[in-house]
Amino acid sequence: MDIATMIGIVLGVGAILYGITGAGVPITAFIDPPSLLIVFGGVIAALLINYPLKDILQVIRVIPLTFKSKEFDPIPVVNQLIEMADQGVRKGPAALEAMAQELPDPFIQRGVELVAASVPDDQIRYALETEMEFTAMRHEQGERVMTAFASYSPAFGMIGTLIGLVAMLRNLGAGGGNAVEGISKGMAVALITTFYGALMQNLLGLPLSGKLRVTHENEEAYKRLVIEGVLMVSQAIRESLPPKTLASRLGLYLPPARRSELAAAGGPSEAA
């Protein structure tokens, strides 16, 4: 579970509830089903018009990932690649086939299997980068849908406000005993829909879109490290490079602080 996402949502909702109760307004005053239907229903309708249904359903499946902590640690990956390169130099590319089956990440597994099959480096790069690009396209589509969700929300909040103002003015002109009640209801719809629209944009749409973008960037950086590492494993096997040389080269893809961690494990020094 991603603690930061949960803390952010709880803190945001808590701050809003505290502001409402602190102003002496009951929570029920901000619960209005027609206003919620105008904003949420309108946003969903706009998304369905703008995007294919499969893209929206894909986002529904992706959103739960924003609540899961998925950090990519490069150090274990580098160590795995160094070990596989050493085994490949000692026993040949075929020795990597059994090691590939034990890898938990299908992306690394795919790359190592290509090395074990003695596929040329340019074809390995093409295969892995193509897979990475298609994954990026799916992630970017989800991000675009969430950004659209955020941009539509205040617009439908304004539409609800206009509906509430029209209802209020009609009741104001009608007069009679129910005029005050009608005016209050119309004003409530006018204000609460704006509240819902701003809330959906700034507490859900924009933050979740940003979290999807950050998750995609982290995964892309991880996969680029894997691609370069797999290609170095292939080169190490062809040229019989020692593990220390491979560790020094892979260490260049790590931040200085992470290079120190690799050095403690027998890899390159920070100056590598």
C-alpha positions as CSV (number, residue, x, y, z in Angstrom):
1,M,0.0,0.0,0.0
2,D,1.3,3.4,-0.9
3,I,1.3,5.3,2.4
4,A,1.7,8.7,0.8
5,T,-1.4,8.4,-1.3
6,M,-3.5,7.2,1.6
7,I,-2.2,9.9,3.9
8,G,-2.9,12.6,1.2
9,I,-6.5,11.5,0.7
10,V,-7.2,11.2,4.4
11,L,-5.5,14.5,5.2
12,G,-7.4,16.2,2.3
13,V,-10.8,14.8,3.3
14,G,-10.1,15.5,7.0
15,A,-9.1,19.1,6.3
16,I,-12.3,19.7,4.3
17,L,-14.5,18.1,7.0
18,Y,-12.8,20.1,9.7
19,G,-13.4,23.3,7.7
20,I,-17.1,22.4,7.3
21,T,-17.7,21.5,11.0
22,G,-15.5,24.4,12.2
23,A,-17.8,26.8,10.3
24,G,-20.8,25.4,12.2
25,V,-22.3,23.8,9.1
26,P,-23.7,20.3,9.4
27,I,-22.1,17.7,7.0
28,T,-25.5,16.8,5.6
29,A,-25.7,20.3,4.1
30,F,-23.0,19.3,1.7
31,I,-24.7,16.0,0.7
32,D,-26.9,16.6,-2.4
33,P,-27.5,13.7,-4.7
34,P,-28.8,15.8,-7.7
35,S,-25.6,18.0,-7.5
36,L,-23.4,14.9,-7.4
37,L,-25.3,13.4,-10.3
38,I,-24.8,16.5,-12.4
39,V,-21.0,16.6,-11.8
40,F,-20.1,13.0,-11.7
41,G,-22.6,11.8,-14.2
42,G,-21.7,14.6,-16.6
43,V,-17.9,13.9,-16.3
44,I,-18.4,10.2,-17.0
45,A,-20.7,11.1,-20.0
46,A,-18.0,13.4,-21.4
47,L,-15.3,10.8,-21.0
48,L,-17.5,8.2,-22.8
49,I,-18.0,10.7,-25.7
50,N,-14.3,11.5,-25.8
51,Y,-12.7,8.1,-25.3
52,P,-13.5,4.5,-26.3
53,L,-15.1,2.4,-23.6
54,K,-12.0,0.1,-23.4
55,D,-9.8,3.0,-22.5
56,I,-12.0,4.1,-19.7
57,L,-12.3,0.5,-18.4
58,Q,-8.5,0.2,-18.6
59,V,-8.2,3.3,-16.3
60,I,-10.5,1.8,-13.8
61,R,-8.2,-1.2,-13.7
62,V,-5.1,1.0,-13.4
63,I,-6.3,3.4,-10.7
64,P,-5.9,0.8,-7.9
65,L,-2.2,0.7,-8.8
66,T,-1.8,4.2,-7.5
67,F,-2.6,3.0,-4.1
68,K,0.1,0.3,-4.2
69,S,3.7,1.0,-3.4
70,K,5.7,-0.1,-6.4
71,E,9.3,1.0,-6.1
72,F,12.0,-0.3,-8.4
73,D,15.3,-0.9,-6.7
74,P,18.1,-1.0,-9.2
75,I,20.7,-2.6,-7.0
76,P,19.2,-6.2,-7.0
77,V,18.7,-5.9,-10.7
78,V,22.3,-4.9,-11.3
79,N,23.6,-7.7,-9.1
80,Q,21.4,-10.3,-10.9
81,L,22.7,-9.1,-14.3
82,I,26.3,-9.3,-13.1
83,E,25.7,-12.9,-11.7
84,M,24.1,-14.0,-15.0
85,A,26.9,-12.5,-17.0
86,D,29.4,-14.3,-15.0
87,Q,27.6,-17.6,-15.4
88,G,27.2,-16.9,-19.1
89,V,31.0,-16.3,-19.5
90,R,31.8,-19.5,-17.6
91,K,29.2,-21.9,-19.0
92,G,28.0,-20.2,-22.2
93,P,24.7,-18.5,-23.1
94,A,22.7,-21.7,-22.7
95,A,23.3,-21.5,-18.9
96,L,21.1,-18.5,-18.7
97,E,18.0,-20.3,-19.7
98,A,17.5,-22.0,-16.3
99,M,18.3,-18.7,-14.5
100,A,15.8,-16.8,-16.7
101,Q,13.0,-19.0,-15.5
102,E,13.6,-18.0,-11.9
103,L,13.5,-14.2,-12.5
104,P,10.3,-12.6,-11.0
105,D,10.1,-9.8,-13.6
106,P,8.8,-11.0,-17.1
107,F,10.6,-8.0,-18.7
108,I,14.1,-9.1,-17.5
109,Q,13.2,-12.7,-18.2
110,R,12.4,-11.9,-21.8
111,G,15.7,-10.1,-22.2
112,V,17.7,-12.9,-20.7
113,E,16.0,-15.5,-22.8
114,L,16.9,-13.5,-25.9
115,V,20.6,-13.4,-24.8
116,A,20.5,-17.2,-24.0
117,A,19.2,-17.7,-27.6
118,S,22.2,-15.7,-28.9
119,V,20.0,-13.1,-30.6
120,P,21.9,-10.2,-32.0
121,D,22.1,-7.1,-29.8
122,D,20.2,-4.8,-32.1
123,Q,17.3,-7.3,-32.2
124,I,17.3,-7.6,-28.4
125,R,17.2,-3.8,-28.1
126,Y,14.4,-3.6,-30.7
127,A,12.3,-6.3,-28.9
128,L,12.6,-4.8,-25.4
129,E,12.2,-1.2,-26.5
130,T,9.1,-2.1,-28.5
131,E,7.6,-3.8,-25.5
132,M,8.5,-0.8,-23.3
133,E,6.9,1.7,-25.8
134,F,3.6,-0.2,-26.0
135,T,3.5,-0.3,-22.2
136,A,4.2,3.5,-22.1
137,M,1.3,4.1,-24.6
138,R,-1.1,2.3,-22.3
139,H,0.1,4.3,-19.3
140,E,-0.1,7.6,-21.1
141,Q,-3.6,6.8,-22.2
142,G,-4.6,6.3,-18.6
143,E,-3.0,9.5,-17.6
144,R,-4.8,11.4,-20.4
145,V,-8.2,10.0,-19.3
146,M,-7.5,11.1,-15.7
147,T,-6.4,14.5,-16.8
148,A,-9.6,14.8,-18.8
149,F,-11.6,13.7,-15.7
150,A,-9.9,16.6,-13.8
151,S,-10.5,19.2,-16.6
152,Y,-14.2,18.3,-17.0
153,S,-15.1,18.3,-13.3
154,P,-15.1,22.1,-12.7
155,A,-16.9,22.7,-16.0
156,F,-19.8,20.4,-14.9
157,G,-19.7,22.0,-11.5
158,M,-20.4,25.4,-13.3
159,I,-23.2,23.8,-15.3
160,G,-24.7,22.7,-12.0
161,T,-24.3,26.2,-10.7
162,L,-26.2,27.6,-13.7
163,I,-29.0,25.1,-13.2
164,G,-29.2,26.0,-9.5
165,L,-29.3,29.8,-10.3
166,V,-32.1,29.3,-12.9
167,A,-34.1,27.3,-10.4
168,M,-33.5,30.0,-7.8
169,L,-34.6,32.8,-10.1
170,R,-37.7,31.0,-11.2
171,N,-38.8,30.5,-7.6
172,L,-37.9,34.1,-6.8
173,G,-40.2,35.3,-9.5
174,A,-43.0,32.9,-8.7
175,G,-43.4,34.2,-5.1
176,G,-45.8,32.5,-2.8
177,G,-45.3,30.5,0.4
178,N,-42.8,28.1,-1.1
179,A,-40.6,30.8,-2.7
180,V,-38.1,30.8,0.1
181,E,-37.8,27.1,0.2
182,G,-37.4,26.9,-3.6
183,I,-34.8,29.7,-3.5
184,S,-32.8,27.9,-0.8
185,K,-32.8,24.6,-2.7
186,G,-31.8,26.3,-6.0
187,M,-28.9,28.1,-4.2
188,A,-27.8,24.9,-2.6
189,V,-27.5,23.2,-5.9
190,A,-25.7,26.2,-7.4
191,L,-23.1,26.2,-4.7
192,I,-22.6,22.5,-4.0
193,T,-22.1,21.5,-7.6
194,T,-19.2,24.0,-7.8
195,F,-17.9,22.5,-4.6
196,Y,-18.1,18.9,-6.0
197,G,-16.5,19.9,-9.2
198,A,-13.5,21.6,-7.5
199,L,-13.2,18.7,-5.1
200,M,-13.2,16.0,-7.9
201,Q,-10.6,18.0,-9.8
202,N,-8.1,18.8,-7.0
203,L,-8.4,15.8,-4.7
204,L,-9.0,13.1,-7.3
205,G,-8.4,13.9,-10.9
206,L,-5.1,15.9,-10.9
207,P,-3.4,14.0,-8.0
208,L,-4.2,10.6,-9.5
209,S,-3.1,11.7,-13.0
210,G,0.2,12.9,-11.5
211,K,0.6,9.7,-9.6
212,L,0.1,7.7,-12.8
213,R,2.7,9.8,-14.5
214,V,5.3,9.3,-11.7
215,T,4.7,5.6,-11.7
216,H,5.2,5.4,-15.4
217,E,8.4,7.5,-15.3
218,N,9.8,5.2,-12.5
219,E,9.0,2.1,-14.5
220,E,10.4,3.5,-17.7
221,A,13.7,4.4,-15.9
222,Y,13.8,0.8,-14.5
223,K,13.2,-0.8,-17.9
224,R,15.9,1.3,-19.6
225,L,18.3,0.1,-16.9
226,V,17.3,-3.5,-17.7
227,I,17.7,-3.0,-21.4
228,E,21.2,-1.6,-21.1
229,G,22.1,-4.2,-18.5
230,V,20.8,-7.1,-20.7
231,L,22.8,-5.8,-23.6
232,M,25.9,-5.6,-21.5
233,V,25.4,-9.2,-20.4
234,S,25.3,-10.2,-24.0
235,Q,28.5,-8.2,-24.7
236,A,30.2,-9.6,-21.6
237,I,29.5,-13.2,-22.8
238,R,30.8,-12.5,-26.3
239,E,33.9,-10.7,-25.1
240,S,34.4,-12.8,-21.9
241,L,34.4,-9.7,-19.7
242,P,35.1,-10.1,-16.0
243,P,32.2,-9.3,-13.6
244,K,34.1,-6.3,-12.2
245,T,34.1,-4.7,-15.6
246,L,30.4,-5.2,-16.1
247,A,29.7,-3.9,-12.6
248,S,31.7,-0.7,-13.4
249,R,29.7,-0.1,-16.5
250,L,26.3,-0.8,-15.0
251,G,27.3,1.4,-12.0
252,L,27.3,4.4,-14.4
253,Y,23.5,4.1,-14.7
254,L,23.1,4.5,-10.9
255,P,23.0,7.7,-8.9
256,P,26.2,8.3,-6.9
257,A,24.5,7.2,-3.6
258,R,23.4,3.9,-5.1
259,R,26.9,3.3,-6.5
260,S,28.1,3.3,-3.0
261,E,25.7,0.6,-2.1
262,L,26.9,-1.4,-5.1
263,A,30.5,-0.9,-4.1
264,A,29.7,-2.3,-0.6
265,A,28.5,-5.5,-2.4
266,G,31.7,-5.8,-4.3
267,G,30.7,-3.7,-7.3
268,P,32.2,-0.4,-8.6
269,S,33.3,2.4,-6.4
270,E,31.5,5.7,-6.3
271,A,34.1,7.2,-8.6
272,A,33.4,4.6,-11.3
